[in-house]
Amino acid sequence: MNDVLLPQVNNNCRFCNFNQWMPAGVRVLNAAVNYNPFSVTIGNTNVASSLDQGAITRYSQVNQGYQTVTLSGSNGYIYVQKPVYIGDGMTTIEIKRHGQQGIVGTLRTA
């Protein structure tokens, strides 16, 4: 699945999927500069297969609770794989570079 929102000049809502709230809704923002696109998997759900820098996915509903988030490159290299708690609200996972430590995935709730 490659459900990535690209910058557009229109009035569409980039922050919703026709409903203003969904339980355990997750989207991913790639804020990592100078990296190739990422594949993002949450649990067993592939939420993006080619998430380029500056792109954000639509909200996807996943299972609530602890899920393993995996950020990998097109060559299969795993940059980050860690468990995160997905609550009953809507969550944004931000991918960013953290100094010399490389890629770090952080959670921000929407």
C-alpha positions as CSV (number, residue, x, y, z in Angstrom):
1,M,0.0,0.0,0.0
2,N,1.3,3.4,-0.9
3,D,-1.2,5.8,0.6
4,V,1.0,8.9,0.8
5,L,-0.3,12.4,0.6
6,L,1.6,14.6,-1.7
7,P,1.6,18.4,-1.5
8,Q,-1.4,19.8,-3.4
9,V,-3.1,23.1,-3.9
10,N,-6.7,22.4,-2.8
11,N,-8.9,22.5,0.2
12,N,-9.0,18.8,1.0
13,C,-8.5,17.8,4.6
14,R,-5.0,16.3,5.1
15,F,-5.7,15.3,8.6
16,C,-8.8,13.2,8.3
17,N,-10.3,10.3,6.3
18,F,-13.8,11.8,6.0
19,N,-14.3,11.4,9.7
20,Q,-12.9,13.6,12.4
21,W,-11.9,10.9,14.8
22,M,-11.2,7.2,14.7
23,P,-10.1,4.8,17.5
24,A,-6.4,3.8,17.3
25,G,-5.9,5.9,14.2
26,V,-2.2,6.3,13.2
27,R,-0.5,8.4,10.5
28,V,3.3,8.7,9.8
29,L,5.2,11.8,9.0
30,N,8.7,11.5,7.4
31,A,10.7,14.5,8.7
32,A,14.1,12.8,8.1
33,V,16.2,14.9,5.7
34,N,18.5,13.3,3.2
35,Y,17.3,9.7,3.5
36,N,15.7,7.5,0.9
37,P,12.0,6.8,1.2
38,F,11.0,4.4,4.0
39,S,8.6,1.5,4.3
40,V,6.6,1.7,7.5
41,T,4.9,-1.3,9.1
42,I,2.8,-1.2,12.3
43,G,2.2,-4.6,13.7
44,N,1.3,-6.6,10.6
45,T,-0.1,-3.6,8.7
46,N,2.0,-1.9,6.0
47,V,1.1,1.7,6.2
48,A,3.6,3.1,3.6
49,S,5.8,1.4,1.1
50,S,7.7,4.5,-0.1
51,L,7.3,7.4,2.3
52,D,9.5,10.1,1.0
53,Q,10.9,13.1,3.0
54,G,8.2,15.6,3.9
55,A,5.4,13.2,3.1
56,I,2.6,12.2,5.5
57,T,0.3,9.2,5.3
58,R,-3.5,9.2,5.8
59,Y,-4.8,7.9,9.1
60,S,-4.9,4.1,9.2
61,Q,-6.8,2.2,11.9
62,V,-4.6,-0.4,13.7
63,N,-5.1,-2.5,16.7
64,Q,-5.0,-0.7,20.0
65,G,-2.2,-1.7,22.4
66,Y,1.5,-2.3,22.0
67,Q,2.5,-2.6,18.3
68,T,5.9,-3.1,16.8
69,V,6.7,-0.2,14.4
70,T,9.3,-1.0,11.7
71,L,11.0,1.6,9.5
72,S,12.9,0.0,6.7
73,G,14.6,1.0,3.4
74,S,13.8,-0.3,-0.1
75,N,16.7,-2.7,0.3
76,G,15.2,-4.3,3.4
77,Y,17.6,-2.5,5.8
78,I,15.8,-1.9,9.1
79,Y,16.5,1.5,10.5
80,V,14.2,1.3,13.6
81,Q,12.1,-1.4,15.1
82,K,10.5,-0.8,18.4
83,P,7.3,-1.3,20.3
84,V,5.0,1.6,20.8
85,Y,1.7,2.0,22.6
86,I,-1.2,2.9,20.3
87,G,-4.0,4.4,22.4
88,D,-7.7,4.8,21.6
89,G,-7.2,8.2,20.0
90,M,-5.4,9.4,17.0
91,T,-1.6,9.3,16.9
92,T,1.2,10.7,14.6
93,I,4.5,8.9,14.4
94,E,7.2,11.3,13.3
95,I,10.4,9.9,11.6
96,K,13.3,12.3,12.2
97,R,17.1,12.3,12.3
98,H,18.6,12.8,15.8
99,G,22.2,14.0,15.5
100,Q,24.7,11.3,14.9
101,Q,22.4,8.6,16.2
102,G,20.6,8.3,12.9
103,I,16.9,7.8,12.5
104,V,14.6,7.9,15.5
105,G,10.9,7.4,15.5
106,T,9.0,9.5,18.0
107,L,5.3,9.6,18.9
108,R,3.2,12.7,18.9
109,T,-0.5,12.6,19.6
110,A,-2.9,14.6,17.4
